[in-house]
Structure formats: structure tokens, C-alpha cells
Amino acid sequence: MHLRKFSFRENAGQNIEWLIDNVSLGETNLVVGKNSSGKTRTLNALSDLVNMIRGKGTSASGPVSYELLFRNSEEILKYELAYDQETIKNERLYVGEELVLERGEGGNGKIKYESTPGSIFLEFEIPHDQLACYAKRDRLQHPFIELIYGWAISLRRFDFSGDLGKSRYALKSSFEAKEVDWTDTTSSLVPAITVAEEEYPQFQELVLKDMRQIGYDLKEFGVIHFSERFSGSSQDRYAVYTTETGLEKQVTQRDMSQGMFRAFSVLVQVNYYILSGHKGFVIIDDIGEGLDFSRAKQLVQVLISKATKAKIQLIMSTNDSFIMNAVDIENWAVIMREGHKISLFNYENSKEIFEEFKFTGLNNFDFYASEFFRSGFSDEAEEEEQGE
């Protein structure tokens, strides 16, 4: 199930209001925009909603509302939510045109029971601070809720400018799958690697192939006992290492460059995600940060290729001109902020303008820098008319 459109409003009517207005998303999305244009804020709004659906808290400081439109095969689902200070004001879920779930401020609501003869609706009451899409999960009676919950737990969010587990170590070298929280993309890679290699014999070669494709000629990687000279800790620790082709030295995660480790961490986790059969969505903020132009470009292309083949919805953000030029503008989502309002222009909602640009002979970055995406050739026509 993929997210097609969403709107988000925080602190409506106040001086600190924030509005993300009817954003459309495709299968592959490179969100581009200037610093402070709202790229990370938009991704954070999605991540915050996902945390709530998973049963966790929210970071919102005031009244918040969402409207999301999903496509599941040929089926359309619409989900509406409003809350304030962790009290759910209203929550609605539509499958097609049918309202299958509705709850109000006190936690009272009604929900469709699909496997019960007659598909009846029954009333319920849940805590005021819990989403019905979390509290009323029932795969048999409410499969539509399981779709929303499944979408939420499928999210993998990577902040590429962050640590991504480089400073994290493990206290043992053997793990079971149930011990690994795959939704936490900043924890040690030791559990992830040990479990993935045990479950999928092809896992290591897939990661190595991807790393070679982006310019890191690795022979192997794995887990090693880790110790630091002059450290006062007597506790065993385990780290990830890589070995470069032609060299015998095992380089631990501490000594890898930040850019290399970030790419390695993402590819380790994305490959496991695909091998385990997930078809949800992956968010990568500030993709390519810390990598040189060539490797950043190749990493983006590898990720797009893998996501397309695996039918994963991929959302990446950048303000790097080199990465912009490496991605077809049909996969772009240009973000603009005017005051408190964020708007997004992409091939789905501005197809004619995107098609017009192909005839200009300019590079992709010019499409963004000249703000051609806002009105295409119409600006030039207006200027000529004014000149006459």
C-alpha cells in the first residue's frame, strides 16, 4: 500500500501555524528545495503520524490534523485524524466511499465488522489518547485497520546526515530475529547483520555488489570483537568491519569514513528490508550527505533501481545540485514554502510544466533554480507581453 496524497496542519489559526497542503507523491520521490523550505519538516510530519499509529507518542506542540489518501492495489483508502495535546479529537477511515471507522473526542466510536454476517457496525470506547487504528486492530474483523497499521510499521526512516549506528556497538555477537528492532535505523548494525546473514545466504553478496557499484571495492564485511586502547571499560563489545579487496586489514566502523559508513548502513538495512518481503516505504533525509559527487549520484541510482524492482515507495530529500542532475525530473517533488504554507510540485500535479521543460535543453538543476516548475513558459510569455 502506497501513500498518494497527504495534508498536514499544526496550530491552525495561530502565528506558529504550519500547513503542508495536499502533497502528492509518486513511487519514487526526490524532494528538492532550499534550506528551511520545509523538506525535513514534511518528512517529520509523516514520521510523527507513523509513531502514533504504532502506539507511540507525538512530538506535536499543538492542535494537529492530517488527511491521507492511500492506494492498495485498486482500492482507495482515506484516513483523517485530528488531535490536540494527545487527545484524539476525531478519527475517520474510508474504504472507497464507505466510512468504516469513526471515533470522537471521548474515545467513543463505531467500526465495521467485516467477517460478521451482514457486515454490521458496532460501537466501541477506547482511551482518549489512543488511535483506533492502533487500539482496534483485528485482522479478521477489521482488515482495513491492518492495512493502515502495516503501512506504518513498514516505514524505514534514515537521516543520512546523522550517525546511522556508527558510534553504536553491541554487547554480544549472536542475535535472534526477535531481538532486532528493524524500525530503529540508528542502532548498532551488529544485530542486523548477524540476523540477515543467517536468514538470507545471498545477503552479503547483495550488499557487497551495491557497495562496489557506488565505488567501494569491498571483499567482505562482518562482526568483530572490538576494543580500544586505554579504554577503562572491561565489557566486551562487538563492531562491524569491512575488508577492501586486495588488502588484509579489517577496518572497523570506528575507522570508516562517515560517508562510507552511512552508505553501508543504508544498504545493509534496505537489502534486508527487501529480502524480508516488505513493500512499504523508505524515507532518506539529506541523501548523499558526506559522500563525494560520484558516489552520492551512484548511491541514489542504486536505491531507485532497488526500490523500483521491489515496488517500494521511496522518498529522498536533498538540496545538492549534483544529485538533482542525477535523477530524472519525473521523479522530483519540488517543495516551496511561502510563510507558513508548504506546497509541492511534481509530475503528478504539474505534468504539463514538467513535460515542457524537456524541450529547454537545460539541466535538471536549472528547472529548480529558475523556478520553472511553478509556471513553465507562462512567465516568459507574460514578460514578453509586458515588454510590448
DODRENGU-440992 format. One record per residue: residue in three letters; x, y, z of N, C-alpha, C in turn. Coordinates in pm, whole numbers, plus 50000, padded with zeros to 5 digits. Layout:
N
ALAXYZXYZXYZ/...
% end
This chain:
388
MET500844988050000500005000050000500875012450000/HIS500595021649910501405033649896500605046349925/LEU501275056049984500675068950013500665077549887/ARG499485082449851499365090449729499275105449756/LYS498555109349860498405123549893498315125050043/PHE498795136450093498555139450233498595154450258/SER497835158450360497845172250408498085171950558/PHE498715182550607499055183350749498925197850793/ARG498305199950909498185213450964498465212851113/GLU499305221851159499645222651301499405236851350/ASN498765238151466498495251151529497695260251436/ALA496605255051382495775262651287495295275751348/GLY495405286651270494925299751313495845307351405/GLN496975301251441497925307951531499105313351451/ASN499905321851517501075327551450502115317051415/ILE502055305651483503025294851457502395283651374/GLU501335286951301500675276851216501645271351112/TRP501485258451081502295251950978501365243550893/LEU501375245750762500455238950672501225232250557/ILE501015219350542501515211850427500275208350346/ASP500135214350230498845214450161498785204450047/ASN497995193850066497625184549959498835179949877/VAL499825174349943501055169749878500795156649805/SER501165155949678501055143549601502395136449598/LEU502365123249601503595115249599503485104349494/GLY504625101349430504695090449335505385078349396/GLU505795069049311506505057249360507905061049407/THR508585069149326509925074049361509865089149370/ASN510375094749480510265109149503511585114749554/LEU512165124049477513305131549525512795145349563/VAL512685147749692512165160549742513305170649742/VAL513165181049661514235191049649513705204549694/GLY514595212549749514195225749795515325232549869/LYS515195245449889516215253049959516235249450107/ASN517305253450175517335251950320516155259550381/SER515545253650483514395259550552513145260350465/SER513105252650357511905252750273510845243150325/GLY511225234250417510235225250475510425210650441/LYS511565206950382511795192950343511745183850465/THR512595186750563512645178250682511355179250761/ARG510765191050766509505192750840508415183950780/THR508375183150649507385174750583507605160050616/LEU508855155650610509165141750642508895138850790/ASN509155148650876508885146851019507395145251047/ALA506575152350970505115151250988504655137050960/LEU505215130950856504875117050825505395107550933/SER506635109650976507225100951078506455101851209/ASP505985113751244505255115651368503925108051365/LEU503255108751251501995101351237502235086351247/VAL503295081651183503625067451188503855062951332/ASN504555071051411504785067551551503485066251628/MET502535074951599501235074151668500495061351630/ILE500515057851502499825045751458500485033351518/ARG501785034251543502495023151607502215022351757/GLY501505032151810501185032151952502145040252036/LYS502975048251972503915056852043503365070952052/GLY504105079852115503645093552135503845102352015/THR503575115252035503725125251930504635136551978/SER505305143051884506155154351919505465167651890/ALA504215167251846503495179551811503285188351934/SER503385201351915503265210752026501875216552041/GLY500995213951945499665219751950498695211851865/PRO497505217551837496505210451757497055206451620/VAL496775194151581497305188651456496185181451383/SER496185182451250495245174551169495965168951047/TYR495515157151008496055150150891494915145850800/GLU495225145050672494355138250576495265130850479/LEU495085117650470495955109450386495105101050291/LEU495625099350170494965091150069495935080150026/PHE495505067550039496325056050005495725048549888/ARG496605041749816496145032149714496665018449751/ASN495745008949761496094995049787495564986649672/SER496454983449578496044977149451495034986449384/GLU493804981949366492794990549302491924997649403/GLU492234995949531491395001349638491965014549690/ILE491085024149718491475037149773491035037949918/LEU491965041850006491635044050147491935058550182/LYS491035064650258491265078350306491225078150458/TYR492245084150518492355084350664492435098750711/GLU491575102450806491545115950862491775115151012/LEU492555124651062492895124651204493085138951252/ALA492575141851372492835154751438493025152051586/TYR494055158351644494295156651788494925169351846/ASP494845170351979495395181852049495865177252187/GLN497155179452216497725175752345497425161052379/GLU497645152452281497505137952294496065133252317/THR495095142252298493695138252299493205137652155/ILE492715126052114492235124451977490875131451964/LYS490805141251875489555148551855488625140851762/ASN489145136051652488355127551564489285119051478/GLU488745108051433489505098551351488495091451260/ARG488775091651131487875085251034488695077550931/LEU488145066450888488765058450784487705054450681/TYR487985057550556487095053950446487775043550357/VAL487005033550315487455024350211486575027150090/GLY487175032849985486355038149877485515049449931/GLU484215048749912483315059149962482705055550097/GLU482975043450146482335038750268483135042550392/LEU482455048650490483065051850618483035039250705/VAL484215033450731484275020750804484715022450949/LEU485245034350982485675037051119485485051851149/GLU484895054551265484745068351309484775068651461/ARG485575077751516485585079651661485685094451693/GLY485205098051813485205112051853486135114751969/GLU485965126352028486905131552127486985123152254/GLY485885117552298485895109952422486355095652409/GLY486725091452287487135077652264486005068752218/ASN484775074552205483625066852158483585066752005/GLY483175055551950483095054851806482355042451759/LYS482385040451628481785028451569482715023451459/ILE482635010251436483545003951341482844992351273/LYS483204990151150482614979351071483264966051106/TYR482414955651122482894941951144482684934251014/GLU483754931150945483624925850810483294910950806/SER483814903150901483574888650893482274884650961/THR481624893951030480334891251092479244891750985/PRO478354881850982477274881950881476534895250877/GLY476444900950759475754913650743476664925650751/SER477964923350779478934934450789478384945750875/ILE478054942650998477434952351086478454962151143/PHE477954973251198478764983051268478454982151417/LEU479504982251499479324981851644480044993651709/GLU479504997951820480105009051894481255004151981/PHE482185013352012483305010052099483685022352180/GLU484475020052283485055031052361486485027352396/ILE487425036052362488835033752388489405045952459/PRO490635045252516491235056852581491295068952487/HIS491105080752545491035093052464492325096152390/ASP493455090452437494745093652376495275082752284/GLN494445072652254494865061852165494145062752032/LEU494875059951925494255059151794493475046051782/ALA492315046751720491565034551692492345025551597/CYS493165031751510493975023851416495095016251486/TYR495235018551616496145010451696495355001551793/ALA494405007551863493695000351969492704990151916/LYS492164991851795491114983051743491634973351637/ARG492914970851636493464961551537492844947651554/ASP492384942151442491814928751439491864924151294/ARG492784915551263493004911551123491754905251060/LEU490964898351143489784891351091488604900851074/GLN488314908751177487124917251174487364930751106/HIS488574936251122488854949751069490124949550983/PRO490124942350872491344941550790491794955050735/PHE490884964550722491234977850673492164985050771/ILE491984982550901492894988451000494274982150988/GLU494314969250962495594962450948496394968050831/LEU495704972750728496384978950615497094991850659/ILE496395000150737496995012650785498145009650880/TYR497935000350971498994996851067500194990650994/GLY499924982050897501014976050820501834986450746/TRP501144996550692501865007550626502775014650725/ALA502285017050846503065024350946504305016550989/ILE504145003751017505304996151065506284992950954/SER505884995450828506804993050716507795004450697/LEU507555015950761508435027550740509855024750789/ARG510825028350706512215029050748512685043250718/ARG513035050550823513445064650810514945065650838/PHE515695070750741517135072650755517445087550747/ASP518135092850846518645106550840520105105550799/PHE520365107550670521685104550615522775113450670/SER522405124950722523425133750781523725129850925/GLY523025119850976523205115551114524205104251130/ASP524135097551243525125087451282524865073951214/LEU523595070051205523165057451143523865045151203/GLY524215046051332524785034551402526295034051408/LYS526975044251356528445043851352529065043551491/SER528465050251587529025050751722528385040451816/ARG527555031751760526855021751841527525008051830/TYR527725001451941528324988051943527364978452010/ALA527634965551995526804955152057527584948552169/LEU526854943052266527484936452380527604921252360/LYS527114916452246527274902452210527294901352059/SER527634889752007527784888251862526754878851800/SER525844873551881524824864351829523444869451869/PHE522534869751773521194875151798520144866751728/GLU518924867251783517764861551717516964872851654/ALA516174869451553515434879751480514534888051571/LYS513934881651673513024888851761513724899451846/GLU515064898951852515814908751930516124921451851/VAL515884921151722516274932451637515074941351608/ASP515194954051643514164963851610514544970251477/TRP513974965051370514354969751237513824983651207/THR512884988651288512405002251266513375012751318/ASP514335008651403515345017851456516565017251366/THR516705027351279517785027351180519055033951234/THR519085037351363520265043851420521005034851519/SER520515022651539521145013751636522325006351574/SER523044998451654524194990851605523794981851489/LEU524674980651390524414971851277524754957151307/VAL525384954651420525794940951453524604931351456/PRO523534934251530522394925051528521784923551389/ALA521664934551317521064934151184521854925151090/ILE523154926551090524004918751000523984903951037/THR524104900751166524144886651206522824879551172/VAL521694886251196520404880151166520184879051015/ALA520504889650941520294889550796521134878850728/GLU522374877250771523234867050710522744852950741/GLU522184851050858521664837750895520394834550817/GLU519554844450796518284842050727518434841350576/TYR519374849150520519494850250374520944848550331/PRO521314836850279522704834350238523214844250133/GLN522314849950053522714859249947522894873449997/PHE522574875950123522564889550177523924896450162/GLN525014889950205526324896550200526704900350058/GLU526494891349963526904894349826526074905749767/LEU524814906749805523994917849756524514931149807/VAL524874931749934525414944249990526754947649927/LEU527624937549912528934939949850528784944949707/LYS527854939149634527624943549495527204958149491/ASP526304961949582525854975949586526984985249626/MET527784981249723528904989649766529924991249653/ARG530184980649578531114981749464530544991049358/GLN529244990649341528614998949239528725013849272/ILE528835017049400528975031249435530435035049461/GLY531365025949430532785029549433533575024449551/TYR533015015249631533755009449743534004994749712/ASP535224991349678535564977849634535844969049755/LEU534774964049815534904956049936534924941149904/LYS535704933949982535804919349969534824912450061/GLU534674917550182533764911550279533454921550389/PHE532474917950470532184925350593531644915550695/GLY531664919650820531194910750925531254917351061/VAL531314909051165531304913651303532594909151371/ILE533184918051450534464915151515534434920151659/HIS535184913251745535334917951883536094931051880/PHE535594940851953536134954451943536684959052077/SER537874964352074538454970052196539234982552158/GLU539304991852251540055004252230541195005052331/ARG542355008552283543475010352374543165021452474/PHE543635019452594543485029152702542025030752748/SER541145021952702539755022652748539645016552886/GLY538895023052973538715017853109537625007353119/SER536905004753007535804995253010536324981052991/SER535864971953077536254957853065535154949752997/GLN534074956452956532934949552896533214946252750/ASP532884933952710533054930152571532144938452481/ARG532674942452367531884949552268532184943852130/TYR531194944752043531354939551907530984950451807/ALA531744950651698531584961051597531504954851458/VAL531094962951363531084959051223532434962251161/TYR532904953751071534154956550998533924954250849/THR534784960250769534814957550625536254954750585/THR536424947050479537754944350424537744948050277/GLU538694956350237538784960850099539494950350014/THR539074948749891539704939349800541194942649783/GLY542054932549800543494934449785544204938049913/LEU543434940450021544024943750149543554933750255/GLU544424930650349544074921150454543454927950576/LYS543634940750590543214947950710541704948450723/GLN541214945050843539804946450875539584960250937/VAL538834968450868538584982150913537274982450991/THR537344986051118536134986251199535324998951170/GLN534074998851216533185010151191533755023251244/ARG534535022851352535135035051408536045041751307/ASP536755033851225537755039451134537235041350992/MET535995037450965535425040350834535105055150824/SER535165060550703534755074450685533255075450714/GLN532825087150756531405088950789530525086250668/GLY530955091550552530155089650431530045075050391/MET531155067750396531145053650361530235045850456/PHE530345048650587529525041150681528045043950662/ARG527695056450634526285059650611525735051750494/ALA526485051350383526045043750265525935028950299/PHE526925023650371526935009550410525735006450499/SER525465014850596524345012650687523015012350613/VAL522815021750523521565022150447521415009750360/LEU522495005750292522414994250202522224981150278/VAL522854980050394522624968150479521144967150514/GLN520574978150561519194977850610518174976950497/VAL518434983750386517494983150273517504969250209/ASN518664963150198518714949650140517954939550227/TYR518114940550358517354931550445515864934350431/TYR515494947050425514094951150410513464944650287/ILE514204944950176513684939150052513654923850060/LEU514704917750111514754903150121513634897650210/SER513254905350311512214900750403510804903050349/GLY510704908550227509414909550159508624922050183/HIS509214932150246508484944650269508244952050138/LYS507074957850127506724966050010506124979250055/GLY506634984550164506124996950220506845009050167/PHE507355017550258508035029450210509265032550294/VAL510245038750226511525042050284511745056950266/ILE512125063750374512435078050371513925079850400/ILE514605087750317516025090850340516205105950331/ASP516415112250445516585126750450518055130250425/ASP518295140950347519665145550315520485134550251/ILE519915127650153520615116650087521945121450027/GLY523005113550047524305116549991525185125550075/GLU524685130450188525465139350274526745132250319/GLY527895138750296529175132950335529845124650228/LEU529165122450115529745115050004530185124649894/ASP531215120849818531595128949703530525127649595/PHE530615136549496529575137349393529315123849326/SER530375117149284530225104749209529515094049291/ARG529955092249415529365081749499527945085249540/ALA527685098049567526315102049602525365099249486/LYS525795102649367524985100249247524715085449228/GLN525775077349241525605062949221524735056549329/LEU524855061349453524025056149561522565058749532/VAL522235070849490520855074249460520325065249348/GLN521125063149245520685054649134520485040249177/VAL521365035149264521225021549316519925020349395/LEU519655029949481518455029449565517185030349482/ILE517175038849381516005040049295515755026949222/SER516825020949169516695008249098516144997249188/LYS516684996249309516254985849401514804988049444/ALA514445000549472513085003649516512075000749405/THR512425004149282511535001849169511274986949150/LYS512324978949153512174964549134511384958149248/ALA511574963049370510904957149486509534963449513/LYS509124973349432507844980249448507734987049585/ILE508824993649622508875001349745508655016049711/GLN507875022949791507745037449773508945044149840/LEU509705051549762510955057549809510825072749810/ILE511165078649924511145093149939512515097649989/MET513225105349907514535110649944514475125849939/SER515315132450018515365147050013516795151549993/THR516945163049924518275168649901518175183349860/ASN519265190649878519395203749814520705204149737/ASP521245192349704522515190949633522265190949482/SER522855200449411522615201849267523095189649189/PHE524185183249233524695171549162523715159849169/ILE523135157849286522145147149299520905150349218/MET520485163149217519335167049136519555163548990/ASN520745166048940521035163248799521105148448769/ALA521245140148874521365125648855520015118648852/VAL518945125748888517615119548898516665126148798/ASP515985117948720515005122848623513985131748693/ILE513675143348634512755152648699511345146748713/GLU511045135948641509755129448659509625123448798/ASN510785121448864510795116249000510995127249104/TRP510975139749060511175150949152509875154849223/ALA510055160449340508975166949413509585179849468/VAL509325191049400509915203849438509075210349546/ILE509715213549656508985218849771509225233849784/MET508145241149806508215255749820507485259749948/ARG508065269250019507395274350139507155289250124/GLU505915293150146505535307250146504885310150281/GLY505655316550369505175318650505505055305450578/HIS503845302350624503625290050699503185278450610/LYS502985281150480502405271150390503475264550303/ILE503445251250299504345243450215503535237550100/SER504035239349978503425233249859504455224649789/LEU503985215049714504885205849646504465204449501/PHE505435205449410505185204249266505875191449217/ASN505115182649152505725170649095505045167048963/TYR505485155948906504985152048774503485149048778/GLU503005144648892501595141048902500695153248900/ASN501085163848973500185175448979500595186848885/SER501745185548816502205196148724502805189948597/LYS502145179748545502695171948433503045180548312/GLU502185189848276502405198048156503695206148168/ILE503925212148284505135220148305506375211448302/PHE506305199648365507445190548366507775185948223/GLU506745183648142506965179548004507555191047922/GLU507095203247947507615214947876509125216447896/PHE509575213748017510975215948049511905207147966/LYS511435195647924512275186447847512755192547715/PHE512055202847667512395209047540513315221147556/THR513715224447678514525236447701516005233947677/GLY516475221447689517895218447675518705221647800/LEU518045225647907518725229048031518885216648118/ASN519785217548218519935206148308518875206648419/ASN518775195748493517725194548594517785205648699/PHE518995209348740519125219248845518515232648802/ASP518615235948671518025248348621516505248348637/PHE515895236648627514455235348646514065240248784/TYR514925237348880514695241449019515125255849042/ALA516365259348999516925272549028516135283848963/SER515595281348843514835291648771513365292048811/GLU512965282648897511565281148940510645278748821/PHE511185272048719510385268448601509195259748643/PHE509385251848748508365242448793507075249348837/ARG507115262348863505935269348914504945272748804/SER505445276948688504505281048582505025278548441/GLY506155271748428506655268248296506965280248210/PHE506585279548081506865290347988505925302248006/SER504905301048087503925311748100504545324548153/ASP505545323348243506215335348294506905342948183/GLU507575335348093508285341747982507295348747890/ALA506155342147865505145348047777504605361047836/GLU504365361147967503855373048033504865384448025/GLU506165381148043507195391448036507255397747897/GLU507115389147793507165394247655505975403547628/GLU504795399547678503615407847658503765421247727/GLN504335421247846504535433647920505545442547848/GLY506555436247784507575443747712507015450747591/GLU506035444447526505395450547408504495462247451/
% end
